[in-house]
Amino acid sequence: MVSMLATVAFACGAAQDTTEGPRADIHAPDHLYPLGLDYVWSYQVDNGIEQVLGVARVIAVIGPRIEISALGGEPFVYERRDGGIYRPASSTWLLKAPIAVGAEWEAPSGRTARVTSVSARIEVPAGEFEDCVRIEEDGGDDQKTVKTVYCPGVGPVYVETSMQLTLTEQPPRIIGRLMGCNLRDRNEGTVCMDITGP
């Protein structure tokens, strides 16, 4: 996820979910990570040495296939499937329904993704969010741990990646915190707003 970052400035207000229906729907994978064409998320990225501003942008939506650009590199590819949001490159799930505390699924590099909360409250530069889902990935061959907080109607607001190295006591860590987003054409209420203009 950290490689999904580049440079753009947006501002975001606190989450305001105006959807109707069962409360459980706010934790449906498509609602936890809305992926529409030209949706943009900007992040404050801290690698322990410096902070930089980065961006993730949906550049293509072709049927169930979604492409997200990051730093001008190869795009991340996801697919919307009946079970959630799938990563075809690694044949693993990014978000798999049903989202409930204790739910697990296979993640890249042999890691296991585990839902540790469905009621997390978090404050990031974009604002304060609640009813968020915290997912932790660990146990893989790459010694990497990934903690992600997805908030309803917004997407990932916090991403922490760390790697255990045998030569250091403190594992290197990179943290991305949502600064803002532009989720245009959403019919479910305003969550993030672009303050740079229409």
N, C-alpha and C positions, 0 to 999 in steps of 0.2 A: 504494500500500500504506500509506503514512503516514496517509492519511485513514481507515484501518481502525482507528484508535486512540481509546480513551476511558479510563474509570477503573475498575480492578478489581485486586485483589492475589491472586496465586497463587504457589506455589513449585513448582519442578520439579527432579527428579533427573536425573542423567546418563542418556543413552540406553541402553536395554537391549533389544536386538532379540532376541526369542525365536522368531521365525518360522522355519519349516523350509523346505527346498527350495533351488533354485539361488540363489547369492549375487546374481545379477543382479536378482532380484525386489525387492531392497531399494531399487532405483532405479526401480521402476515408478512412474509419476506418482501413482497413488492411494496408494502407500505413502509417497512423499515429501511429500504434502500430504493427510493423512487428513481427510475432510470429513464428519463425522457430525453429526446434529442436536444442538444445544446444546454442541458443542465450542467451547472458549474458549481464546484465547491472549492473554496480557498482555505488553506491551512497555514498555521504558524508551526514550523517544523524546528524542533530543538534536538540537536545531536550531541548535546553536552558541551560543545565548544562554541557554537554560534546558533543563532536563530535565523531562519530564512522563510520566505513566503513561497508557498507552492500552490498548484492548482490541479484539479482533476476535472475533465470535461467529457461529456458523452458526445462522441463525434459521429456515431452511426447507430441507427436502430433499424434492423432489417429483419422483419418477422420477429422471432423470439431472440435473435442475436443482437447483443449490445456491445459496442466498442467504446472504451474509455481511453483517451490520450493522456500521456504523462511524460512531461519533459521532452517531448518530441521524439521519444523512442517508439518501439513497437507498442501498439495499443493492447490493453488488457481486454480479453474477450469473455463475456458472460452470456449465458442463455437463460431465458425465462422458461421454466419447466413447471409441470403440475406440482412437483415437490418443492419448488423454491427457485433460487438463483444458483445456477450451475457454472463451474469452471471447466470448459471442455479441454483445455490444454493439459490439465492435471487429472481429469476425470474425477473431480471432487466437487463438493458443494461449498458455496460461499455462505449461503443461508438456506437451511433446510427445515421445512414445516414438518410437524408442528413445533413452534418455538415455545419451549417450556423449560423451566429450571431443571437441569440434569440431562436434557437431551444432548446427544452426541452424534457426530458424524465424522467421516474421514476427511482430512484436510491435506494440502500438499506436503510432499517430502515425508510422508509417514506420520505426520502430526495428527492428533485428534482434536477436533473442535468441540467445545463443551459450553453450553449455556449456563452461566453462573448467576444471572439475575434477569428478571423481566420487569423490575420496578426501580431500576437505577436512576438516581438523580445526579446530574453532572453540570458543572459550570465551566464553560470555555469562553474564549474571547467573543464568540458569537452570541452568548447569552446563557441562560440557565434552562435546562431541559429535564423533563421527568418522564416516567414510564418507559425508560430506555432499556435496551437489551444489551447485556455485557456478555461477550463471547471470548473465551480464552482457547488458544491453540498451543499445544505443547506435545512433547514426547517424540519428536521426529528425529530423523537421522542428522539433520542439519543443526541440532542443538538450539534451534530458534524457538522463542516464545512470542506469540502475537496476542495482544489484548485489544479488542475493538469494542467500542460502545456505539450502537446504532440507535437513533432516536426516531420515533414514528413521524413519518412525513418529511424527514430531513435527510437521513442516511447516516454515514459514519461521522460522528462528531469528535471522536478520540480514538487514536490508533497508537499503540506502543509496541515496538519491536525490540526485543533484546536477544542476544546470543551469548551462550555460555562458552567462554574460552578457557582452556586449561592454564594459560599463562597469566591471567589476570584475576584478581579477587573480585573486582567490580565488573559485571558484564557490560559491554557496550550497549547503549540504549538510544533509540530514536523515538521521539514522541511528536505526533501531529495532533494539533488541536484546531477545531473548526473556527475560522475567523468570520466566514460568511458564505452565502451561496445565492445562486440565481436559479430558481426552479420555475421557469416561465410556463405559462399556460396550465398551471395547476388549478383544478376545480375544487380542491379540498380545503381551501383557505390559505391565507398567506402565512408561511412559516419563515422564509428568508426573503429579503428584498435587496435588489441591486440599487445602491444609492448613487451609482455613476450616471444614471439617466435611463430613459425608456428604451 
